[in-house]
Amino acid sequence: SYRLESYPNPFNPVTVIRFSLPSSGMAQLRVYDTLGRVVAVLADGVYEAGVHEAVFDASRLPSGMYFTRLEAVGQSLIHRMLLVK
């Protein structure tokens, strides 16, 4: 099944984002701010089925809420993260 999570959350300034794919295919993992702007692209390509991890370093970003969006094989998941500096 599709899964999307991060740890730690809240974080400062680095968090690990883990996503699971039930089948191989194209996947995009992006981080957005509250205004909907892309602040990071953490994955963009073909991934095998299974669990994958990406590191999000937000040391240059202000404190606040961020959203990770996974788009893969016709599915879309969104996960909230809180950056506390």
N, C-alpha and C positions, 0 to 999 in steps of 0.2 A: 504494500500500500504506500501511498505518498505520505511523507512526513516532512515537517519543517520545524526546527527548533534551534535555540541558541543557548549557550552557557558560557560564562555566567550571564544572568539577566535579572536586574540591572547590571551594567558593566562600566568599566573605566580603565583604560580607553580601548581595550581589545576584547572581542568575544569570538567564540567559535560557532559557526553556523553549520548545523548538520542537516542534510536532506537525504531522503530515501526515495528511490525510484523502483517501482515493481517490474519495469522492463527497460531495456536500453533504448536510447533515442536522444533527440535534441533536448537540452535543458538550458534555461537561463535563470541566473540568480542575481537579482539586483536589489540594492538598498536605496530607499527613497526617504526624503525628509517629509515633514508634515505639509509642505506645499506641493508635494508630488514631483519634486525634482530628483533625478537620479544622482546619488552621491557616490555610488560605487557599483561596479559590475564585477561580481565575484566568480561567476561561472557563465560560460557561453560556448556551448559546443555539444558534441555527442558524448554521452556518459553511459556506462554499463549499468545494468540493474544492480541495486544494492545501496549501501550507505556511503555518502561522500561528505567531506568536510571542507569548509572554506573559512579563512581567518579574516575578520573585519576589524581593521585598525582605524578607529575614529579619533585619533589623537589630534587631528587638525579640524575637527568639527565641534560645534558648540553643543552643550548639554541639551537634552531634549529627547523626544520620541522619534524613533525611526522605524521604518517598515521594510521588512525583507519580503520580496515576492519571488516565488519559484514558479516558473512556467515550464511545463514539460509534458510532452505527448498529449496535448489537448487539455491538460489540467492546470489549475492556477491555485496556489496557496499563498496566504499572507500571514506573516508573523510580526508581532509588535516587539520592539526592543527599546529599553530606556538607557540612554547614556547619561551618567551622573559624574560630573567632574568636581 
